[in-house]
Amino acid sequence: MTVSHHKPTILVIDDEEQIRRALKSILSSRNYNVVLAASGTEGIDAAIDHNPTLVILDLSMPDMSGLEVCEELRSWYSNPILVLSVRSSDSDKIKALDLGADDYLTKPFSAGELLARLRALLRRPCLQPLAQSPVIKAGDLEIDIAHRMVTRGGEVISLTKTEFEILAFLARNADCVATSRMILQSVWGEEYIDDTQTLRVHISHLRKKIEPYPPVPRFILTEPGVGFRFSSTQD
């Protein structure tokens, strides 16, 4: 699909073919580029490939929930996400908004209201297709945030979920010092912010997996008395 860069690109992630067809008709007639995805996985891949200006996301899909897709996208994607769902309970709306959705519209919907909400979201300043690349590189180390994959020299490194979350947090804040409390709060939650020993153990395990020579780390550096820093500059 050839995408014009002069028009906003809307990514529609919905497993219902009739909805995808209807949205494509509504949006295309208003001069939007439209990219369609029929599953959560397909939608994440399409977001990486097309850098959409806005995402319209259904909550009910066969492979992964829309909430999981929203959370995954928000690890690297900064533009608006509009949830479009048949679910109308307050709890579903709150969960979606807490996970990073910008607006919530229930099905069935009117074309007029949908377009009005899109216009409102697109008026927000400083829209950027990607807040940062979904792939962070430092020397021969590559961290694919979107696909949760880490490689060094082309070889895949197997990390636990917690190890990946620590590395991703540090890499997203590359060359900035992150305190232990900041890392613990981001990865484990507020109730674990004083558990620095657990963090040190995980950092040690992480270094053994990603560092060429763990006793002298190149990527995850210790800032004595403060925390850790991911170095993006490799000599």
Steps between C-alpha positions, in 0.01 A plus 500: 500500500636840398444757773501873433693704752277806439193350668454359850527122513243317712570143606182299569550187713174303509425133437152570358516530122184708472636757745831519316317547170272769646786691661707486183207649306434774758864598543610476137215729395638759747846489343670280759741224410368178651696191603300195613597222741282203598679393820707639784826357370430625150414840643826533692698405190302751293571775756871429468489492119275802436559738794133601513383842606223340708387148592138383524499189717235239581521323838377153399731308267591136456873497571551766767271749667481861395619594848817297443547664160454845656756428770746359247465801269542744785849362571623694195210667316396851605218601265128476585323168551121500470330188638191398307318221681162343564593488869341792678572438868687761701757239604594426136530870424714562808732208419547620143568860601738391779697291249550797270190542283413864430128459436230232509201469267242220530344305213267565330627847418408779262745603231460861608602435860792281395635767265452773760701300755773433243524870419526584870779247554688610188492864611727417791842659459833330435371186335787272412451166322741332741610636834816306437607216279353167610851359449773646722858436392824530695804358326411144397215483753146543368192527721175461310252655742193424290582131449669455839812356339867561580791408275875555515701454185190354338461228765175491698545538877238329715382725783234453763205740498646693794847517347354635178292761686809624685706517181220669306451763772871581507532499120199731455682740731842442345791704637286625787559388857204304635475463876431157646163626623404614150582159351326310779187712474486462121561124488357368829271776627482751782502237777848376397688830480730413792595150382839595360650156564255338260587759238873439541449125453304553180755750369775243564308233307428746220864596466603134475269467202561820304851617591801369305701509826264537797767601760561814289156586360464705184123539487359511854723723709478550875475854630630459859251607764239588239399217269575390145543640152467340159784616273404545137850609404731207434864557409 
